[in-house]
């Protein structure tokens, strides 16, 4: 066993210790590198095409996997969560699609089992 006296305060002995560590590391056998041939990539981005908007009378029905995931993260009784909901429907393109379909102030938007009154 080798013992080295060092001081963190003065730095004494650090150079000798590091020189010995370098020598020992150079003497260690090299490990075989394993090449990974298959790589899986995961992303958290929502697919903007995973929703549909249909119109029934003056009601707009929003459905699809992206909407189900969104509503699973929203607490409609919490103001901050509703802010997140509003931001998310803009980012997913739902707001733009509703406007393209002619939504106007006061129309009802049905998202899963919830109903919202539209306002700009």
N, C-alpha and C positions, 0 to 999 in steps of 0.2 A: 504494500500500500504506500502510495506517495502522499506526502503531506506538504502543503504550501501555505506559508504564512502570508496573509494579505491584509490590507487595511482599506476599507471603503472610504475612509475619511482622507487619508493621505495618498492612496493609490499605490502604496508600496506592495510589491510582489505580484501585482496584476499582470504586468508584461510577461513575467516568467510563467505564471499559471496559464495564460492564453497561448504562449508558445508551446507549452506541453500539450494543451488540449488540441492544438492544431496538428501536432505530431501524431497523437493518438488517433485522431479522426482520419488522417491520411493512411494509417495502418489498417483500419477496419476494412473488411471485405466489401466489395461493391455489391449492391443488391441488383438483381435482374429487374429491369423496368418492365412493367406489364402494360402492353398497349391495349387501350380500350377501343374496340372496334364499333360498338354500338352505343349510342348516346341518346338519352331521352331528354327532351326539352319540355318544360312546363311553363305555362304563362297564365297570368291572372287576368289578362285583358278579356273583356266581354266581347262576344261576337255581336256586332251591331245588327246583323240580319236575323237574330234569333228572337224576333218579336213580330207580331202582326197587329195592325190596327184596323178594326172594322167599324162601320157606322150602322147603328140601328135607330132609326128615327133621329132624335137629337142627341142620342147617347153614343159615345165612342168607347169601344171595347178594346182594351190592350191586353194581349196574351202572349205567351211564349216562354221558353226557358230562361232568357235573359231577365224577363220581368219576374218570373218566379224566384230566381236567385236574388234579385234586387229586393223584393218584398220580404224575403227571408231575413234580410239584414235591417229592415226598417221597423221602428216602433212608432206607430202613427200617433201615439199620445205624447211623444217627446218632440219638442220644438227643434232641437239640433238634428234629430234623426229625420225629421221632415225636410229640413234644409238639405241634408244629404240626398234625400229622395228627389227633390227638385233638381239638384245639380246632376244627379245620375240620369234622370230622364232626358236632360239636355245632352249629356255626353253620349248616351246610347243612340240618340237621334230620334227618340220618341216624340219630343216636343216639335221638332221640325216636321215629322210625318203628320202629326195632328194638325199643324198649321196648313200643310199642303192639302189636307182633306177638308179644310174649311172650318175648323173649330172656332168658336167665338165665345166671348165672355158669357158666363152663365151656363154653358153646355156641361153635361155630365160626362165624366171620364170614369169608366169602370175598369179597375185593375184588380184582377182576381176577385175576392169577395168584398173589396172596398170600392166606395163611390166617392168621387171628388168633384167639386164644382170648379170649372176652369176659370182662371183669371190671369191676365197678363200683368 
